[in-house]
Amino acid sequence: MEEKLRVASVGLGWVTTNRHLVTMSNNPKYEIVGVIDRRPKRAETLARERGYRHFCETDSLENVPWLDRVDAVTIGSCPPSHYPLIKSALKLGKHVLTEKPFTLTIAEGEELVDLAQEKGLTLGIVHNFQFASSTQKLLEDLQSGCFGKIKGIVASQLSNPRRRLPVWYEALPLGLFYDESPHFFYLVTRLSPGPLQFLRADIHPSTLGLVTPAVIAIQYRCDSSEHGIIPVSINMNFEATVSEWHLTVYGEHYLGDVDIFRDIYIRLPNDGLHTTKTVLRTSALATWQHWAQHFTSGIQHLTGKLRYGNEIIFERFARSVVQGSNPQDIGPEDALRVLKMQHEVIQNQTILY
């Protein structure tokens, strides 16, 4: 029988408690040894509620007396703490799976990648939406060639500033952009059939007096031998009245749209001359596909069982630890690539007014 991966989870916010810990509890490859949080009584309360053997109230792994019973550490704390926690864990000989964003600087990220390699330890990052069922369906269609030539890729975020947000996001570079943009960077990278060349990033400043801009519009060019030049864009609006995240691919024959929050994938055929018949066909197909998938994703969403690809993340991480390798698509080089894309925007932003 394969030994379980013994894990400690650090930073007991919403993502850790509702995604990481629940996913590991449902995976027989994992044993949750204990939980760690710097806030008074947070770790103790959660450990008693869920039956974890150990807990510790600290912000330093060196202060955890039972860490020698752990093989790996998962990190879901605030972004400024990622670098010191990952570094400490690696120096203590622990494999690490961390939430995005990876670190606050490229230099920090490169140091951690080198350290993991030097120690022979597995380092992974939670870039989960690429493994959601909706994204996987889109990828399958793209790989089948049914879209024909790809004409464009657009990632769109509408974010209501009133939605549940972490208290620390305004302290980050460009605020909420820094915390949430990794999702869109790894998604457009995964979907693009060639390398992405950065073109520009336009910033509309906040109308609310925040560090987080009102709008960020990022443009790329993708060069593909099969599809030619493809425009790729990421549009993020942080002052919207509704919160919606979408990933759209435009092809010769089909349009594919991933509703990221609902984990729904809709594929629509080219509507040609845009006649009454094709308009009604588009309406019928979009409506039917949307509601049909609510009977799967919607029920999981309502019952709190929608994992948005986290189950694949944790499965790959556990397998990579056993194999002594880095996990495919979520390894240190993937983390570093997205980190560099974030800073490419920060360093080359154009503030429009």
N, C-alpha and C positions, 0 to 999 in steps of 0.2 A: 504494500500500500504506500502510495506517495506521501511523503511528509507534508504537512501543511506549512504555508508561509506565515510565520508569526509576525504580526504587524502591530505597530503603535500609530495612532492617528493624532496629529497635532493641529490645533486650531479648530474648535468645535462650533463653527458657524453653521449657517443653513445648509450649505453645499455638503460639508462633511457629514452632518447628521442625517440629511435626507437623501444623499446620493452615495457618497463614499462608503459609509459604514453599513448602510442597508445593502448595497451591492456586494460588499465583502461577506456579509452575513448569509447571503444567498449563494455564495460560491464555496464549494467544499474544499477548494485549494487554500482557503484562508482561515487563519485563527486570529481573532482580534484579542491581543494580549492586554492592551490598555489604551487609555485616552489621556490627552494632555491639553491643557488650556491655561492661559495666564490669568483669566478672570476668576475671582473668588467663587468657590464652590461649583463652578461650571462642570469641570471634569468629574468631580465626585458625584454630583447629582446625576449626570448622564450614565456614569458607570453603574450606579445603583439601580437606575431605571432599566437598563438593558442587560445587566448581569455581567459586565466586564470585570475581570479579576483585579485590574490595577488602574490607578489614576494618579495624576500629578498636577499640581497647580504651580506652573512655572512657564517662563518664556525661553528657557535654556535647556537643551537636551542633556547637557552635562550634569544637570541637577536631578535627573530622573534615576532613582535608585534601581529600578527593575529593567532598565533598557538592555542589560546583557541577555535578557530572555527574548529579545526581539531580533528578527532578521531584516526587517524593512520598516521604513517610516513613510506614511502618507502625510502630505502637508496641504492644509486648507486654510491657513492663517492669512492675515492681511499681506498684500504684496511686498511692502517694505521688509517684512520678516522672512521672505522666501530665501534670499541669499544667505543670511547667517544660519538659518535652520538647515538648509540643504548642505551647506559647507560643514556644519557640525556633524550632521548625520553621516556624511561620507567619511569624514575623519574618524568617526567612531566605528567605521566598517559596516554601515547599514546601506542597503539598497534604498532608493528614494523614488517615490512617485509624487509629483507636485502639481498643484493646480496652476493654471495660468493666472496672470502673466508670469513668465519664467523668473525674471529679475528686473531690477530698475535700470540697469546699464548693460551695455554689450560686454564691457570688460568683466563684469561680475559673471555673466553667462558663460563667457569663454573660460574663465577660471574654473567654474564648476564642471564644465564638460571635460576639461583637462584632468581635473582631480578625480572624477569618476573613472576615467580611462586609466589613470595611474594606479588607482586602487583596485581596478578590475571589478567594479560594481555596476549594477544596472541602474540607469537614470531614465525616468520616463516623465512625460507631461500629459496632463489631462486635456487633450484636444478631442473632445468626445463627439461633437455633432457630426463629424465625418462618418461616424459609425451608426448614427441613428437610422432606423429602417427607411425613412423617407429619403435621406441622402444616398443610402445604398441602392435604392431603386433607381434613382437618377443616374448614378454611376453605372449601373448595369445597362441602362438604356444607351448611355453614351458609348460604352464599350461594345455594344451590339452594332453600332453604326446607324441605327434607325433615324437619328436626327439629321443625317447628312452632314454637310459642312457646318461647323459651328460659326455663328455670326456675332455672338456677343455673350458675355457673362456679367451679371449684375447681382451684387449683394446689397440688400437694403435693410436698414434698421430704422424703425420708428420707436422712440423711447419716451414714455410719459415720465416726467421728473417726479411724479407723485407715486410711482410704483415702488415696491420694496427694493431698497438699495442699501449697500453697506455704508456704514457711517464714515468710512475712511476714504471714499473714492475721490473727494475733492483735493486731497493731498497728493494725488498722482500727477504725472506729466499729462497735461490736457485732460485731467480729471477722469470721468467715466470712460472716455475713449481708451485710455491705457488698460483699463480692466477688461473691457468687452471686445475691443478690436481683434485680439488674437483669434477669436472664433472665425471672423470673416477673412482674416489673412490665410489661415490654414485651409479654409473651405475653397476660396478662389484658387489657391495654389493646387489643391487636390483636383479640382475640376479642369484646370487649364491644360490643354494638350501640348504646351510648350512653356519655355521660361517666360517669366513676367519682367517687363522693363518698366520701372517707375517713370511716370511722366510729370504728375503734379498733384498737390494736395491743397485744396482751397478751404479756408476756414472762415465761417461766419461766426463772429464772436457771440458769446452768450448775451441774451437780453434780460437775464435774471441776475446778472452780476456774479456769475460762477466762473470757475476755471474751465469747467466743461463747456466747450463751444456749443452754439445753437446747432450748427451743421458742419460736418466735415465731408467733403467730396474728394475722393481719391481716384486717380485715373492711371491705368496701366495699359501697356501694349503687350500682347502675347503673340509671338512669332511661331507658327507651326508649319512644317513642311506639307502637311496634309490639308490644313484648313486655311492657310494664309495668315494674314494679320487679323487678330481678333481684339476688339476693344473690351477691356475688362474694367469694371468700376465698382467701388465700394462707397455707398452713400449712407451716412449716419446722421440722423436727426434726433437730437437729445431734448427737444422741447415740443414734442408731438402730443396730441390729445389722446392717442391710443398707442399701445406698445405692440409692434409687429416686427418680426424678423423674417425676411424672405431671401431665397437664393434662386435666381432665375437664369436658365440657359436658353438662348435663342438659336435654333438650328434651321436649316433649309426646310425640313419637313415637319418639325415639331417645336413647340415651346414646352419646357419643363420647369415647373415651379415647386420648390420645397418651402412649405410653411414650417419654419423651424420650431416655433413654440408648440404647435399642435402635432408635429411629427407627421405631416400629411404631404404626399407627393401627387401633383396633378400634371398630367401630360395632355397637351392640346395640339391638334393638327393645324397645319397651315390653313388659314381661312381664305386664301386666294383673293378673289375680288371683293371680299367683305360684303357679300350679299345678305339679304334677310335670312336665307336658309343657313348660311354658314355662321352667321351671328347667333341664331337660335341653337345651332349645333354646339357652338362653343359654350353657350350658357348651360345647355343640358349636360354636356360632358363635365364641365367644371363643377356644377352643382352636385351631380351624381357622385363624382369621385370624392369630392370634399366630404359629403355626408356619409358616404359608404365607409370611409376610413375613420369616421368618428365612432363607429361601432367597435373598432379595435383600439386605436390610439386614444380616442376620447374616453373610453371606459378606463383604460390604464391611467390616463391623466387624472380622472376623478377619484380613483382609488389610490393615487400616490404611487403607482407601480411603473410609471413611464420613466425609463432610465436614460433616455437620450444617448444611447451608445456607451454609457459607463460600464455596462456589463462586459463589453468587448475590450475596453481599456484595461480593466482589472484582470481579465483573463489573459490578455497578451503580456501584461506586466509579470504576472505570476509565472507564466511559461518561460519568459525571457530570463527571469532569475534562475530558474532550474537549468536552463540551457547555457547560462553564462554569457548572454548576449544583450543587446539593446532592442527594445520592442519596435517592430515595424510601424512606421508612420507617426510614432509618438516618442521617439528616442531623443537623445540630446541634440543631434543635428537638426531635427525638426523643431525643437524648442528654440534653438539658436537662430534658425532661419526666420521664424516668426518674430522673434525679438528684434532682429535687424530690420524687418519690415516696419515694425512700430517706430523705430528710431529714424528710419528713412523719412517717414512722414513728419516726425517732430523736427528734424533738422532741415527739412526742405519745404515746410509749410508756407503758404501764402495767405496772409491775413487780408481779407478783401476790403475791410473798412474798419 
